[in-house]
Structures are given as structure tokens and as C-alpha cells.
Amino acid sequence: MSLLDPTLDGTVPTPGTTPVTVIICAYTDRRWDDVRAAVASIDDAPDPADELLVVIDHNDDLLARATTEFTTRDRVRVIASTEGQGLSGARNTGVTAARGEIIAFLDDDASATPGWMERLRAGFADPSVMGIGGGADPVWPDRAPRWFPAEFGWVIGCSFVGQPTSTEEVRNVIGCNMAFRAEVFERVGGFAQSLGRLGTVPLGCEETEFCIRAGRAWPRKRILLEPALRVDHRVSPDRVKVKYFLSRCHAEGRSKAVVSRLVGAGDGLSSERTYTTRTLPVGVLRALASTWRDPFGPVRALAIVTGFTWTVAGYVRGRLTTS
């Protein structure tokens, strides 16, 4: 039963008040404080979601803890993932249980910033919009590593140089801060479980494949990036290490290979071509040009080249193992 049913007098809510379900998927007790902050950022906001689902990904202890913690919140439901282990399965479980006409996703270590819900509702007031994604600002454990290139913000699940800086139609959105009309899932299904993070294994691209599939099924509808729709995304200490940077780049390449197999290289790599031929070369030049005032400029340039190389290596390995 939809939350957008006619009221007692037969009227239907206006687009500005279209019910929203927010889904937060969690899998580990180590992020407990983050989960609590994520829930509070939505449920304690002046304009809260109509429904907030906390989906626990195959962790009975965490399920019991979350159920006890959030039972006093009227708009919050805690449910166990009933699909395969991993982020895609947990998200699909949430989609199946959601009652809202708009289904939004927030990572368990991300917090919505003030005005997030108002901007989300406003974006969907346009009936041509089937999906909206926002930006993600990193919350570093101390400060951003000086060697880390801003062009690789996606490594830590955040916004990156090369994305649009104003509202613009895009191929896909970032997974930690995105929303779609419920009817999109009814038309094209859920997230591919051959993609998506599984525990600490840094795979991804499930939102990319989903957005491409949705765009093909509904070509007259649009997916927008709204940079003003922002979340704060915590960066754990392990993600500021070079080892994680390299493993995440390699995993991204493997994930892109799977996406290309599922949807074809044309759509699967359309945005990446611009990124690799324009954004990254400009980033290298910018980093080198900053050497006179920042001794880490050449290091960032090297990180861009190395990150790209490891991503390509992951893609080649993925193509070989999925062909």
C-alpha cells in the first residue's frame, strides 16, 4: 500500500509533499555511532522523511541493537535483509519494504546536511525527473592527506573534481546520496547483486548499472545531479592509506568490467571516457603547476597516474575473468 493514497476527502498530496522513504543499510557494529548519526540527521530534521528504514545486512547482533535503539522513533523501522549478503541485497530489501513514492538512500556513515529533505522534495516536483543524486563532503579522521588527489574523491565515496558543479542531467549518481521514484524500481527491478560492496570488499558501481538500466527503460525521464543536496561522509582511518587507495582503484576497474558486460561498453564507460581524457590530464598538470607553492604537487600527480593505472589493471582483469 502506498503512502500516496488519496486522503479521506479524495484528494492526493501535491508533489511538494510526496511521501519519501529513506533507506540506510548497515552491516557492522563498528559503525554504530555513524548509524545513529545518519538516522538522527534524517529523523530529527525540521522536515523529516515520512519513513526511515534501517536495513541490517545479515548481522543478528546489530539487528537486535538497532531494533532496541530505534524502537522509540515512530517513523523508523528496522528490518533484516532478506536477499543475498551485500549492499545491493540490503538496498533491494529496503526497496521492497518501502512505502514512499520516492525512495532515497543514505550510507550508514553519512549524515544529511540541513535542508537535505527540502531540496530532495523540490527536485522531484518536476515530473520529468526520475532520480536525483547529490554531493558528498569527506569528514576526514584528521585532515585530508596532502598526497590525495581531489579527482579521486570517489575512492572514499565522495564528490570529486570532474563532476558538474551546478544542477545537470547525468548518467548516474553517487550511491551514498541518491533517490529515485518508486515506480523506477517497479519498471526495471532492483540493484544487481553481482555488483555492490560486500562487507569491507571495496566493490561498487551498482548504482551506475541501475541508472543506465533505468535510462534505457525510461528514456524521456531524467536523472539529475543536484550539488546543493549534500551529505557529510565520514572517512575511516583505513581509507586514508595508500593501500586502500590502490585496492579501491583496482576494485573500481573490476566493477566497471562487470557493468560493461551487463550494459555494454558504450554506456558503461561513457562518462569515464571524458574523465580519463580530460579530467585526469588536467589534474596532473594542475598538480605539477602547484609545485612552487606545494611540495606535494608532484606526489598528487603521481597518485593520479598510479590510480588510473590500477583502475585500468582492474578493468582488464575483470574483463578477462567475466568474458
N, C-alpha and C positions, 0 to 999 in steps of 0.2 A: 504494500500500500504506500503510495507516495505522500510525502508531506505537502505536496502542492495540490491537494484535493480541494474542490470547491468548499467554501465556508457554508455555514447554515443558511445564509441568505442566497446561496447560489453563485456568489462571485468567486473569482480566482485571484490570488495575490498578484500584485503588479510585479514586473521584472525586478524592480529595485528591492523587493522583499522575497524574492525566490529563495526557498529554503536551501541551506548549504550544509552538507556533511563534510567534516574534516576527518581524515584518516591519518593516524600516527601508528606506524609499525615499530615494534620493539622486540629485541631478541636476547638482550643480555642485561644482567643486574649491574654491570659495570657502568652503565649509562643511566642509572636510576635518577640521579639528580637532574640530568638532562631531560629525561622523560617528564618529570614533574614540571620542569620549567616550560617545556613545549606545551603541555596541557594547559598550564596557567596562562600562557601567552594568548591562547585562543579563548578559553572559558571565562577568564577574568577580564577580558576586553570589554570596553563600553558597548560594542556591537559584537556579541559572541556568535559562534556558529550555532545553528539550530540543533545540530547533533555532532558529537565528537566520539569517534570510535578509536579505541586503543586496541590494536590487534597484536597479540603476543605470538611470536613465531616459535612454536614448539619449545617452550620453556615453562614447565609446570610451576616452578617456584616463583618465577616472575609473574605468571598469571595470577597466582594467589595473592602476591604482594600488591599488584596493580588493582585487583578487584577490591581488596581491603582499603587501599588508599583512596580510590576514586568513587567509592560507593556513595559518598555524600553529595556528589556533584550530579544534579538532575539531568544535565544534558550529556553526560559522559557514559558510554557503555564500554565495558572491557570484554573482549571476546578472544577466543583461541583461533589461530589459523587452522583451517581445515584442509588446506591444499598443501602441495609439496613444500618442504622447508626452503626458506629463502625469501628475499624481499618481494619478488614477483608474486609468489604464492600468498604471502600475507596481504599484499595490496589487493589481490583478487578476492580474497576472503572478505576484506572490508567493503569492496565494491558490491559484492553480493548482499551484504547485510545493510548497506546504506539505504536511507530513506529520503535523502535530499535529491533535489533536481540538479544540483551542482555538487560534484564530488571533488574535494580538494585534498592534497597530500602534503604533509609536513614531515620532515625527517625527525627521528626521535632525539637528535642532538641539535635541532634547530628551533628557534623561537621567533614567532611572528612579531614584527615591529608595530608600533602604534599606527592605527589606520589601515592595517592589512585587510581586514574584512570589508571595510567600506570600499576600498579600491577594488577588491575582488568582485563584490556585488555590482559595482558600477561598470566594470568591464563586461560582465555578462548581460547587461541591459541591452546590448547590441545583439539582436537575434542572429546575425551572421557569424558571431564568434562561438566556436565550439570548444576552444581551450585557451587557457591563459597561463603563462609562466612568469615568474618574477626573478628578481636578483637575490643573491646570497652573499653576505659580507662575512669574511672569516673572523672568528674570535680566536686569536692565537693564544697558546698557553703562556707566552711571554710577549714576544713580538715577532713579526714576520722575519724569517731567515733572510739575510741580505743576498744570499745566492738564489733565492726562489724567484723565478720569472712570473710576472703577472699574467703573461699569456697562457700559463698553465694552471690557472685558478681551478679549472675543472678537476685537477688531480685531487684536490681537497674538497670537492663538491661545492665549489663556489663560483661566482661570476668571474669572467676572465676577459682580458683585452682581446678585442675582435668581435665581441657581441654588440648588438645595437645599443645605443645609449638613449634612444627615445622609443616610444611605442611603435612596434613594427611587426609585420607578419613574418613568421619564421617557420622553418621546417619542423623543429622540435624544441621542447623546453627543458629546463633543468629539473631533475627528479625531486629535489628536496623542497621545491616550492612551485607547485603546479596544480591546476584544476581543470576539469572537463565537465561538460554536461553529461548527466547520467545516460542520456539516450545514445551517446557515442559508444559507451560500453555495450549497450543493448544491440547496437548495429555491428560492431567489429569484434566484440569479445574483450578479454582482459589482456594483461601483460604476459608476454611469452616467458614461460618458465625455463626455457633454455638460456635465458639471459637474466641479469639481475644479481645483486650481491647475495652471497651465501655465507653468513657469519662474517668472518674477517677477510674472506677471499674477495679482493677488490675488483670484481667484475661489474659490468654495468650495461648501459645502452638500452635497457628495456623500454625506457620512455621514448627513446629515439625510434625504435621499431614500431611502437604503438602509435606514435604521432604520424609516421609515414603511412601506416595502415589506415588510420583514421582519415588522413588527407585523400587517400585514393578512394575510400568508400564514400566520402562526402566532399567532393572537390569544390563545391560552391561555398563551403564554410571555411572559416579562418582560424588559425592558431596564432595568438599574439604573444609577444614578449612585452611585458609592462615593467620597465625598470623601477618604477616607483613602488611596485609591490615587492617588499623586501623582507628577508628574514636574516637573523644573525645565526651563523652556522659555526658551532664550536669545532675547533681543530684540536684533536687529541695529540699528546706529545709524540706518539709514534709516527704521526703523519708529517712531522717537520723534518724527518730524517731522509737522507739521500736514498737509502734502501727502499723506503716506501715510495718515494717519487718514481724510482725506476720500475718497481713492481706494478705500480698503478698505471704507468705509461704502457708497459707490456700488456697488462690485462685489458686496457682500453683497445689496443690493437687487436687482441684476440676477440673482444666483444664486437668490434667493427666488422671483423670477418664473418661472424655469425649473422649480424644484421644484413650484410651484403648477400649472404646465402639466402636469407629469408625474403628480402625485398628487392634484391638486385643491386649491383654496384652503382648504377646510375643515381638512384635515390639514396642509397645507403651511404654514399660518400660525397653527395652534392655540396653540403656545407663545408666538409673537410677540405675540399679542393681549394676553396677560397682561403681558408685558414692556413693551409700549408704553403700556398704560393704567394700570399700577401701578408697575412698577419705575422707569421713566424719570421720571414726575412726582414721585415721592418723591425720586429722585436730585436733581432740580432744586431742590426745597425744601430738601433736606439741604445742598446746596452753598451755597445762599443763606444758610441759617441759620448756616453756619460762617464768614461774612464777618467777624464781630467778632474772630475769632482767626486767620483765614487770608485774606489779601487775594486769594488765587487762587480763593476760593469762587465768586464771580460768573463767573470765567473758565471754571471747570468746568461751571457751569450753562449757560453759552453753548455750550460744547463738546457737551453732551448734546443741546441743541436743534438745533445745527448738524449733529451726527452723525445724528440722527434724520431731519432734513430731507434730507440727502444720500442716506440709505438709501432713503427713500420715492421720491426722484427716480430712483434706480437701478432701483427696482422698477417704476415707471411706464414707464421707458424699456425695461426688459426685457419688460414685458407688450406694449408696442407693437411690439417687434421680433420677438417669438415668437408673436404672435397670427396 
